[in-house]
């Protein structure tokens, strides 16, 4: 067929095919006509994830080897309203294909996450009729795209329904401004590094804060807990504000952590730190285990299961030393006066509990 445009009549487009394709003659001489109705676009949208894996295959809808390699889909993010429409039908189609032996997994998606809806400031669903629609273009014009996307991630857990608060954008914008000033001298006429940023080895304290942040942010991203990942980066910024000198290497790693959340700002900071090429192809930071070990730990001390004191002791303190330290604590001594210690439960690094009568 060369002409497959709509006919303007109820007849489907395939009805314009040549007669030798449209008609066949059965063995008994009966003339048969092909069915010219085709599936609607809706049907194609039920199995597109399969076709994506092998979209140039003219012989099969997907090569079996590619199906085994790519499927099921590891993660599907879609709204709850979407679940009762497309996802319901795609799951049905997939199960039929599985029953017929065309796919090897009974489910199309390994994990499904439904993101929560952002409501208007009045807590109602945004709509033009209610007059509570927030135009993202206006937010971008006022505070930038990074502030908008960062605020949407910082509002709360991804799956939670959340009301929009314009004041929240201001808070996130202040954080991004603080990150900029931490690295760049905003008093200079050109973009230059702040004098506190120096190309020197990082201090042990800076390395501890950095690598704990790397681990926390990485774990949060894997869990899609973007709001807590942003909180970790805010904590990093607070910790670095107490440092008189900042190692450039530490800030480079932090900018890489920031880049998925605030890509425009991160890219500018990456160039300010002296890099000529984009950070998009840089490897993701990896936490060094040696900087994840705590120097000291806080251990609660209980008497008959009730908290009476907290001890700060070096990490790795043995149970015997921990018990002796607890017994020497003035607050604990007062709680034990006149009582008989029946048993002492010690969990090194976690707990001391005196059972008394």
C-alpha positions as CSV (number, residue, x, y, z in Angstrom):
1,X,0.0,0.0,0.0
2,X,1.2,3.4,-0.9
3,X,-1.8,5.3,0.3
4,X,-2.7,4.5,3.9
5,X,-4.3,7.8,4.8
6,X,-7.8,7.8,6.4
7,X,-10.5,7.4,3.9
8,X,-13.0,9.8,5.5
9,X,-15.5,6.9,5.6
10,X,-16.2,4.1,8.1
11,X,-14.0,1.8,6.0
12,X,-10.6,1.1,7.6
13,X,-7.5,2.1,5.8
14,X,-6.5,-1.5,4.9
15,X,-9.7,-1.6,2.8
16,X,-7.8,0.3,0.2
17,X,-5.3,-2.5,-0.3
18,X,-5.1,-4.3,-3.7
19,X,-7.8,-6.9,-4.4
20,X,-5.3,-9.7,-4.7
21,X,-4.4,-9.1,-1.1
22,X,-7.9,-8.4,0.1
23,X,-9.5,-11.5,-1.4
24,X,-8.7,-15.2,-1.4
25,X,-10.6,-18.2,-2.8
26,X,-11.1,-21.2,-0.6
27,X,-10.7,-24.8,-1.8
28,X,-14.4,-25.1,-2.1
29,X,-14.5,-22.0,-4.4
30,X,-15.9,-19.6,-1.8
31,X,-14.5,-16.1,-2.2
32,X,-13.1,-14.8,1.2
33,X,-12.3,-11.3,2.2
34,X,-9.6,-10.5,4.8
35,X,-10.5,-8.7,8.0
36,X,-9.3,-5.1,7.4
37,X,-10.0,-3.7,10.9
38,X,-6.8,-3.3,12.9
39,X,-6.0,-2.9,16.5
40,X,-6.3,0.6,18.0
41,X,-3.3,2.5,19.4
42,X,-4.5,1.5,22.8
43,X,-3.6,-2.1,22.1
44,X,-0.1,-1.2,21.1
45,X,0.4,0.7,24.3
46,X,-0.1,-2.5,26.3
47,X,3.1,-4.2,25.2
48,X,5.4,-1.3,24.2
49,X,8.0,-2.2,26.9
50,X,8.6,-5.5,25.1
51,X,9.0,-3.8,21.7
52,X,11.4,-1.3,23.1
53,X,13.9,-4.1,23.7
54,X,13.9,-5.2,20.0
55,X,12.2,-2.5,18.0
56,X,13.9,-3.2,14.6
57,X,13.0,-6.9,14.5
58,X,10.8,-7.4,11.4
59,X,10.3,-11.2,12.1
60,X,9.3,-11.3,15.8
61,X,7.8,-8.8,18.3
62,X,10.9,-9.6,20.4
63,X,13.8,-11.9,20.2
64,X,13.6,-14.6,22.9
65,X,17.2,-14.0,24.0
66,X,16.7,-10.3,24.3
67,X,13.5,-10.9,26.3
68,X,15.3,-13.1,28.7
69,X,18.1,-10.5,29.1
70,X,16.0,-7.3,29.5
71,X,12.8,-8.4,31.2
72,X,11.0,-8.0,33.5
73,X,11.2,-4.2,33.8
74,X,13.2,-3.5,36.9
75,X,11.4,-0.3,37.9
76,X,8.2,1.3,36.7
77,X,7.2,4.7,38.0
78,X,3.7,5.8,37.4
79,X,0.7,7.4,39.1
80,X,-2.0,5.6,41.0
81,X,-4.6,6.7,38.4
82,X,-2.4,5.1,35.7
83,X,-2.4,1.8,37.5
84,X,-6.1,1.1,36.8
85,X,-5.7,1.9,33.1
86,X,-2.6,1.1,31.2
87,X,-0.8,-1.0,33.9
88,X,-3.8,-3.2,34.4
89,X,-4.1,-3.9,30.6
90,X,-0.4,-4.4,30.1
91,X,-0.3,-6.9,32.9
92,X,-3.2,-8.8,31.4
93,X,-1.5,-8.8,27.9
94,X,1.8,-10.0,29.5
95,X,0.1,-12.8,31.4
96,X,-1.5,-14.0,28.1
97,X,1.8,-13.9,26.4
98,X,3.4,-15.9,29.3
99,X,0.6,-18.5,29.2
100,X,1.3,-18.9,25.5
101,X,5.0,-19.3,26.0
102,X,6.1,-16.1,24.3
103,X,7.7,-14.5,27.4
104,X,9.6,-16.1,30.3
105,X,8.3,-14.1,33.3
106,X,4.8,-14.1,34.6
107,X,4.9,-10.4,35.6
108,X,5.9,-7.5,33.3
109,X,7.3,-5.2,36.1
110,X,9.6,-6.2,38.9
111,X,8.9,-3.1,41.0
112,X,6.1,-0.5,40.7
113,X,6.2,2.9,42.4
114,X,3.3,5.2,42.3
115,X,4.4,8.8,42.9
116,X,2.1,10.9,45.0
117,X,0.1,13.9,43.6
118,X,1.1,17.4,44.3
119,X,-2.0,19.3,45.5
120,X,-2.7,23.0,45.5
121,X,-1.7,25.2,48.5
122,X,-5.2,24.7,49.8
123,X,-4.8,21.0,49.9
124,X,-7.1,20.4,47.0
125,X,-6.3,18.8,43.6
126,X,-5.0,21.4,41.2
127,X,-7.5,22.5,38.6
128,X,-8.2,25.6,36.5
129,X,-11.7,25.7,37.9
130,X,-10.5,26.0,41.4
131,X,-7.9,28.6,40.5
132,X,-5.1,26.8,42.4
133,X,-2.9,25.8,39.6
134,X,0.8,26.5,40.0
135,X,2.6,27.4,36.8
136,X,6.0,25.8,36.9
137,X,7.3,28.2,34.3
138,X,6.8,31.1,36.7
139,X,8.7,29.2,39.4
140,X,11.5,28.5,37.0
141,X,11.6,32.2,36.0
142,X,11.7,33.3,39.6
143,X,14.0,30.8,41.2
144,X,15.4,28.5,38.5
145,X,14.7,25.0,37.3
146,X,17.0,23.5,40.0
147,X,15.1,25.0,42.8
148,X,11.8,23.7,41.4
149,X,13.0,20.2,40.9
150,X,14.8,20.1,44.2
151,X,11.8,21.4,46.1
152,X,9.5,18.8,44.5
153,X,11.9,16.0,45.7
154,X,12.3,17.6,49.1
155,X,8.5,17.9,49.8
156,X,8.3,14.4,51.3
157,X,8.4,10.7,50.4
158,X,7.9,10.1,46.7
159,X,4.7,8.1,47.2
160,X,3.0,10.7,49.4
161,X,0.3,13.2,48.4
162,X,1.7,16.6,49.2
163,X,0.3,20.2,49.1
164,X,2.4,22.8,47.3
165,X,4.0,25.6,49.4
166,X,5.6,28.4,47.5
167,X,7.6,29.3,50.6
168,X,9.2,25.9,50.4
169,X,10.8,26.8,47.1
170,X,12.4,29.8,48.9
171,X,14.0,27.5,51.5
172,X,15.5,25.2,48.8
173,X,16.7,28.2,46.8
174,X,18.6,29.5,49.9
175,X,20.2,26.1,50.3
176,X,21.4,26.2,46.6
177,X,22.7,29.7,47.1
178,X,24.6,28.6,50.1
179,X,26.2,25.7,48.1
180,X,27.2,28.3,45.5
181,X,28.8,30.6,48.1
182,X,30.6,27.6,49.7
183,X,32.6,27.1,46.5
184,X,32.4,30.3,44.6
185,X,33.4,33.8,45.7
186,X,30.2,35.7,45.0
187,X,31.8,39.0,45.7
188,X,34.1,38.7,42.7
189,X,33.1,40.1,39.3
190,X,33.9,36.8,37.6
191,X,33.3,33.2,38.6
192,X,36.3,32.2,40.8
193,X,36.7,29.9,43.7
194,X,36.3,31.1,47.2
195,X,39.6,31.6,49.0
196,X,38.7,28.8,51.5
197,X,38.7,26.3,48.6
198,X,42.2,25.0,48.2
199,X,43.9,22.2,46.4
200,X,45.2,20.5,49.5
201,X,44.7,17.0,51.1
202,X,41.4,16.7,52.9
203,X,41.4,16.5,56.7
204,X,40.2,13.3,58.4
205,X,37.0,15.2,59.6
206,X,36.2,16.3,56.0
207,X,36.7,12.8,54.7
208,X,34.5,11.3,57.4
209,X,31.7,13.7,56.6
210,X,32.1,13.3,52.8
211,X,32.1,9.5,52.8
212,X,29.2,9.2,55.2
213,X,27.3,11.6,52.9
214,X,28.2,9.5,49.8
215,X,27.0,6.3,51.5
216,X,23.8,7.9,52.8
217,X,22.9,9.7,49.5
218,X,23.6,6.6,47.4
219,X,21.4,4.4,49.7
220,X,18.6,7.0,49.6
221,X,18.7,7.2,45.8
222,X,18.4,3.4,45.6
223,X,15.4,3.6,47.9
224,X,14.0,6.5,45.9
225,X,14.0,8.5,49.2
226,X,15.1,11.7,47.5
227,X,13.9,14.0,50.3
228,X,16.2,12.4,52.8
229,X,19.1,12.4,50.3
230,X,18.7,16.2,50.0
231,X,18.7,16.4,53.8
232,X,22.0,14.6,53.9
233,X,23.5,17.1,51.5
234,X,22.2,20.0,53.6
235,X,23.9,18.3,56.6
236,X,27.1,18.1,54.6
237,X,26.9,21.9,53.8
238,X,26.4,22.7,57.5
239,X,29.4,20.6,58.5
240,X,31.6,22.2,55.9
241,X,30.6,25.7,57.0
242,X,32.6,25.1,60.2
243,X,35.8,24.5,58.2
244,X,38.2,27.4,57.6
245,X,39.8,25.6,54.7
246,X,38.0,23.2,52.3
247,X,39.7,20.6,50.2
248,X,38.9,20.9,46.6
249,X,38.7,17.1,46.1
250,X,36.0,16.9,48.8
251,X,33.9,19.5,47.1
252,X,34.3,17.9,43.7
253,X,32.8,14.7,45.1
254,X,30.0,16.6,46.7
255,X,29.1,18.4,43.4
256,X,28.8,14.9,41.8
257,X,26.4,13.9,44.5
258,X,24.4,17.1,43.9
259,X,24.3,16.8,40.1
260,X,21.2,14.5,39.7
261,X,19.2,16.8,42.0
262,X,20.4,20.2,40.8
263,X,22.1,19.5,37.4
264,X,22.4,23.2,36.2
265,X,24.1,24.4,39.4
266,X,26.3,21.3,39.7
267,X,27.5,21.8,36.1
268,X,28.5,25.4,36.7
269,X,30.3,24.5,40.0
270,X,32.1,21.7,38.2
271,X,33.5,24.1,35.7
272,X,34.3,26.6,38.5
273,X,36.4,23.8,40.1
274,X,38.6,23.8,37.0
275,X,37.1,21.1,34.8
276,X,36.9,21.6,31.1
277,X,34.4,18.8,30.3
278,X,30.9,18.1,31.6
279,X,30.5,16.1,34.8
280,X,27.8,13.9,33.1
281,X,30.4,11.2,32.3
282,X,32.1,11.2,35.6
283,X,31.8,8.0,37.7
284,X,29.5,8.2,40.7
285,X,31.4,8.7,44.0
286,X,32.0,5.5,46.1
287,X,32.2,5.6,49.9
288,X,35.5,4.5,51.4
289,X,34.8,2.0,54.2
290,X,37.7,3.3,56.3
291,X,36.0,6.6,56.8
292,X,32.7,5.1,57.7
293,X,33.8,3.7,61.0
294,X,32.7,5.8,64.0
295,X,35.4,7.1,66.3
296,X,33.0,7.2,69.2
297,X,29.5,5.9,69.9
298,X,26.7,6.9,72.3
299,X,25.6,4.0,74.5
300,X,22.3,4.2,76.5
301,X,22.5,3.0,80.1
302,X,19.3,1.6,81.6
303,X,18.2,0.5,85.1
304,X,15.5,-2.1,84.9
305,X,14.9,-1.2,81.3
306,X,14.5,2.6,81.9
307,X,16.9,5.0,80.4
308,X,19.0,6.7,83.1
309,X,22.2,7.9,81.3
310,X,24.1,8.1,78.1
311,X,27.8,7.3,77.7
312,X,30.0,8.5,74.9
313,X,32.8,5.9,74.5
314,X,35.4,5.0,71.9
315,X,34.1,2.7,69.1
316,X,35.1,-0.9,69.8
317,X,35.0,-0.5,73.6
318,X,34.7,-4.0,75.1
319,X,31.8,-5.1,77.3
320,X,33.9,-5.2,80.5
321,X,35.2,-1.6,80.0
322,X,31.7,-0.4,79.0
323,X,30.2,-1.9,82.2
324,X,33.0,-0.4,84.4
325,X,32.5,3.0,82.7
326,X,28.7,2.8,83.4
327,X,29.3,1.9,87.0
328,X,31.6,4.9,87.4
329,X,29.1,7.3,86.0
330,X,27.8,9.6,88.8
331,X,24.2,9.5,87.5
332,X,24.2,5.7,87.3
333,X,25.8,5.3,90.7
334,X,22.9,7.3,92.3
335,X,20.4,5.1,90.6
336,X,22.1,1.9,91.9
337,X,22.5,3.2,95.5
338,X,20.8,0.9,98.1
339,X,19.9,-1.6,95.4
340,X,21.1,-5.1,94.7
341,X,22.3,-5.7,91.1
342,X,20.9,-9.0,90.0
343,X,22.2,-9.0,86.5
344,X,24.0,-6.7,84.0
345,X,23.2,-6.9,80.3
346,X,25.9,-5.5,78.1
347,X,25.7,-5.2,74.4
348,X,29.0,-3.6,73.2
349,X,28.4,-0.4,71.4
350,X,24.7,-0.6,71.9
351,X,23.4,-1.0,75.5
352,X,24.1,-1.4,79.2
353,X,21.1,-2.5,81.4
354,X,21.4,-3.0,85.1
355,X,18.7,-5.4,86.5
356,X,18.2,-4.5,90.2
357,X,15.9,-5.2,93.1
